[in-house]
Amino acid sequence: MARSGKQRAAQEAREGRRQARVGAEIARRREVKGMTAYGLAKAAGVEPVVVRYTEAGERDPRLSTLDVLAEALGTTAGKILEAAEE
């Protein structure tokens, strides 16, 4: 059964809020560690734009990207996702 426009819009809004929470949690953990976005990108082996877009909630990172960001922050992707849901 196809979703209505309202259902799709509601789903997209929920996903956007989740992306924003995940990005905010990454930024929070980065700041606690005293890292810059550039420093996190370098430590994780990703381009700085990936960190910027992820923290801004403009991009939903792939799990592999979330894993390397989390590792560079000394945590796990699961803990970041869990904290973002609280």
Summary of the structure (lengths in Angstrom):
residues: 86
radius of gyration: 13.9
end to end distance: 31.7
largest distance: 48.6
contacts: 234
relative contact order: 0.16
helix: 73%
strand: 0%
